[in-house]
Amino acid sequence: MLARLEELIFRHRNVTLAVFVVVTAVLGWFASHTRIDASFDKQLPTDHEYIENFKKHRTQFGGANRIVIALVAKNGDIFTPEFFKTLKAVTDETYYLPGIDRAQVTSIFTPNVRFLEVVEDGLIGSNVIPADFAPTPEGLSQVRQNVIKSGRVGMLVAGDFKGAAVIASLLEVDPQTGAHLDYAKVSAALEEKIREKYQTENISVHIIGFAKVIGDITDGAKGVLVFFGIALIISALLLYYFSQSLVLTILPLLTSACAVVWQFGILNILGFGIDPLSILVPFLVFAIALSHATQMLRSFRYEINMGKDEVAAARASFSNLFVPGCIAILTGTVGFSTIYLVHVPTIQELAITASLGVFLIIFTDRFLLPVLVSYVKMSPDFRRRVNFRRFALQPYWRRLTKFTTGPRSSIVIIVVSMALLVFGWIKSHQVQIGDLHAGVPELRQNSRYNLDTAVITKEFSIGVDVITVLVETVPNGVIDHDVMTLVDRFGWHMRNIDGVQSTLALTDLAKTINAGWNEGSLKWRVIPRNQASLAQAVSPVETSTGLLNNDGSVIPVSIYLKDHKAETIRRVITAVKEFRDAYAIDKAKFALATGNIGVMAATNEVVQAAQTPMVLWVYAAVIVLCLLSFRSWRGAVCVIVPLVVVSYLGYALKFYLHIGLKTSTLPVIALGVGIGVDYGIYLFSAIQERLELGESLEDAICFAFATMGTSVMFTGSALAVGVGTWAFSALKFQADMGILLSFLFFFNMLGAMLLMPALARWLFWKQHGKLHNATQAPFNFKPSE
């Protein structure tokens, strides 16, 4: 069947090439319309308790997708005419930003922010900013008093009165256009209409929220393209040194780029865009394609060296590499597909993107590249250079073979590898789930977003890091003393948890109002036992405040955190669950959770539950395909064990780089397996081929080194150097991924070149024999005259 396929492809080379040109042109047109597709909802795990509660109450209490705009006075406090004029203008401007839920906009200028005051006749309440407000000393003094009475100090106004905030929620669908919200446009609008317009020498503007994160990452993606270009140039230079031909340098780069173009085109047809956090995937597809293309070049050079013409060499390379190449590509495809098991839409889209891109390499590298190479005419000088290099490298391959298959040295290699595996396994359990730093770990700590986060966290007791626990009770449960007392106790309990800045619940206002009805006495700042008194205490609180729902059956308790570090979230979630278990009553159920921290907590739990099954499924897929390919459990062990060692060392590197395990980093190990398995499959396929011819294991390994090994070492080293430059990227996410991928590229190569032969030395001990001289068959690497 392979012979028939070869005959069909090469007998009709012109037709084959024309088909590829047409397909590439069509998919290239679709690829040119690829869009950035970021969505808050795609970050939400499916079928999780927290997310079900989040969606259930989202309409009533707003979503977790908030933005916080903080204005900070550089000199003095906020009570100046200039500051209030700016704050009013920013509040008004916020209403007209794309995707804003206008009912959820909150600042001291919005009517949903009110104060209550105890007077002789009982209570009076009004807006913090009165209708007749004028920025006079008297008017500003009155507003200061109103802010204090409203209880919003630390929330909407900084504790030292040096700043004020505007808080708003975003809808997933822009109500003005009816289209899916474009977060890059929201971020640009925040910069253009808020920061650039209202930041002055006296007032600084600070903005945080999911939309700003996506916007800053999208802006940083422009720098990503620069580093992609640098990696491409480095790879091209090293590829030229490897191939010794400009044409043989251009063709692999061209076919690898075709795989990426096809990937983008098909994704666009399927309705997918590219998530900013998945922007590294296309380069990984390019890198894997280049790895397979290098093997094709290596085979082509070998066949040319054996005296064949260009067409015959291309045909032989097609036949020799089709089966192991397709197995390696399919193994990577299935490995990437297992990421889909993580029930987070953004990861599932990444699985589709990566597996589709890798699968397409079969067509671009296994069909298109050999056809293109068959048109190339190599000069006699090229043959002499290639032949001489092969002869010059023979002593080194022999030494490497003796080292990796020696009785003592092979044991040392295996023992050291197993020690590294144990070390990596121990460190893998110390890698934390979630973020390990304040701010956004995808950006540098000195980025504008993270500096804004630091300012807002310092000046305010709230930020975007909030988790809301929903106390679900019976209708009118807000006037049940037992329920309200339990909610009040819960708020006090959570305020004493390390990492919690403040809490806000209906009970806080109810106690203040009850004291107001009793001459403001602090003795009466309690939850009334009398139902009529309790109804009187909660009646002034409107549903627009978000502190209760329409029938009084849900009481949200908002818990504001200092940061969203993994340990902080875990500590708070644990405290909520412990309280729920210890003080549960029939009339009140504590439901986790809404707010962005609720989403993060759900995501962290999903990642923690999915990481081990995902890795097991990845290796199960690789093992099955290796067994089907080699029909040898020994061969599968030789390929898999180095991958396992490097995977766990990757976890150790994450630990030392302080990279948490989250949706953006979880797939990296699976991606590393998909990349590294190529090296082992190509090398072992060459070893198995020679063993089946009756040669000794040492001769087979030396032959594999001299043929497949050259391209394996080149690919691993070239790609490691290329992605290593990402460490200097302005995006912390890209820098971390660059270091991780560089490590995985290089050490997977070392594992294939060192550990795999050492394992084969003992697993195939019956075929152990003497290493022959280089001038004997099967090498035939005699220098040309």
Order of alpha helices (4+ residues) and beta strands (2+ residues): alpha-alpha-alpha-alpha-beta-alpha-beta-beta-beta-alpha-beta-alpha-beta-alpha-alpha-alpha-alpha-alpha-alpha-alpha-alpha-alpha-beta-alpha-beta-alpha-alpha-beta-alpha-beta-alpha-alpha-alpha-alpha-alpha-alpha-alpha
